[in-house]
Amino acid sequence: MRSILVTGGAGYIGSHVCKALAQAGFQPVTYDSLIYGHEWAVNWGPLEVGELSDGDRLDQVMRKYGPEGIIHLAAFAYVGESVSNPLKYYKNNVGGTISLVESAHRNGVKKFVFSSTCATYGVPKNVPIVESEPPHPVNPYGASKLMVERVLADCAVAYGLEWCALRYFNAAGADPACRIGESHDPETHLIPLIIDVAKGVRPHITIFGNDYDTPDGTCIRDYIHVDDLADAHVRALERLGSSLPTIINLGTGRGYSVLEVIDSVQAVTNNPILVEVGARRAGDPARLVSDPSLALDALGWKAQYVEIGPIVDTAWRWHCRESPA
Ligand code: UDP
């Protein structure tokens, strides 16, 4: 069977990638430290617990499964924490990736799909954002992802690594069958926090600033369903090679404001959402919306979920599921 090593396969996006790989006929092998990942999220292939920094363990897993390629999602991803503890982020996200690429090189694995982020752009001058927008990350998290892209570009020249970095916009939603979904601790993302308010778990949602230069004053983001993201990874993996662009945005191309997302959760759940307006959060650009043209051209990929309502609906059903996870 064609195995693919999925680092971070026990995480939110990684577990959906494993599902998509299995549906496409691959065997996803999850390599995860389980620091943030969950054993219950690994359903479509074996789990190998290990750290990215542990080259011997990586070699052992590579020898055991002989993966055809790697989809690398394992990373620390709390923007605020990256500001207060940058070394933790550079060590894990950059150092950990170097250790992974070294092991890939030792074991002759040449295909590499990397989970990157629109945080590499920082505060873009032009929105919708095209891939040629100069990257100026405004926090260590975004900077660590951009550095990895550079490392991969250099390894392509030196070792013939075939790579692609997928720059995600705002991942949202869950498996419609409710087998896997978003479960972060601590949770910092907008949609799960609003859902907690709808469930009565949190008293209110704080809007981080309503004085932005946007139609309703709140920040606009491009929310992309996690199954759409996962599908793009499989497509990228299957198309790796000389003609595939190395940097591809993954978003719907449509933006929603914080207030529009709150309205959507209210409409989907039929529950009132108590809202407070707070201060702006440092480093939040007013608008982050992707231009998804390249993904369509290069991957034949288009988001299936474009409206926010159906995305929120899958998230809501996941958060209301009857399961101990
Ligand atoms: N946001 C908010 N209140 C919250 C969490 C997030 O107003 O409690 C806003 C945040 O300022 C941003 C949007 O919601 O404009 C999405 O934030 P999230 O943290 O989910 O993702 P990010 O865009 O930071 O990757």
Residues whose N, C-alpha, C, O or C-beta is under 5 A from the ligand:
A	BS01	UDP	T188 H189 L190 L193 T206 I207 F208 C219 R221 V258 R281 D284
